[in-house]
Amino acid sequence: MSEPVLYIKRGCPYCAEAMEELDKRGYKYKQVEVRTDPKAMAELQKVSGQTKTPTLMADGKVLANFGVEELDSFLEASSHKK
């Protein structure tokens, strides 16, 4: 089971909310800033088919452009417990 990857854009309020919620719930994840890194943006597009953030990838599953209310069910379904 690999660490979840959260694709973000600095300054994005939805990304900040997602990070805050993941931290509050005790989830471990890797943060990837896509706005300043063209390779990271290309990776985001490859895994999700779009460029919107926040986008979370865990165990090969992708939750793109999400709201925090979707986090628990997504992470539980992908085997990532707190």
N, C-alpha and C positions, 0 to 999 in steps of 0.2 A: 504494500500500500504506500504510494508516494504522497508527499506533502501536497495539499491543494495549492493551486496557483491563482492568485487574484490579480487580474489585469486592471490597472487603474490609470487615470489621468490626474496629475496633481491639480488641485484647485476644483476638482469635480465634487460637488456637495454629496452626490449619491455615492461616490467612491468613499468619501470620508465617513459617511453613515455606515457603509458596509464594513469598513475596517473597524470602526468603533464597535459595531455589533459583534463581529467575529471575536474581537479582543475581549469584550464583555462576557461572551459565552465561553471563553476559554479555548477557542479553536486555534491551532497552529497553522500557518499558511505562509507561502512565499509571495511577496509583493513584487509586481513587475510594472514599472512605469512605461507606458507606451508612447506618450506624447513626445518624449525627447529621445527615443530609441527606435529608429526605423526597423531594426531587426525584430524587436519586441512587438511592434505594430504588425509586421508581416506574420509573426507567430500567432498573434491574436486573430488576425483575419483567417489564417489557415485552420485554427482549431474551432472557430465559432462562425465563420462565414460573414462576419461583420466587424465594425470598428467601434462599437459602443461599449462603454464601461459604466459600472463595474461588470466584469465578466469573471466567473469563477470556474476553474477546471479542476476536477477531482476524479481520480480513477478512470480517466478517459471520457468522463461525462462533462458536459458544459452547461452552465447556467449563465445565459447572456443577458445583459441589460436588465438586471433583476432588482427587486425590492427586498428589504431585509426580512420581510415576513416569509420569504421563500427559502431562507437559508437552512433552517433546521431540517426540513423534510428532504432537501437536496443532499445535504451532507450525511444524513442518516441513510439515505438510499445508496449513497456511494461508499458506505462503510467507514466514514469518518466520524467517529464519536469524539466527544470532548475529552 
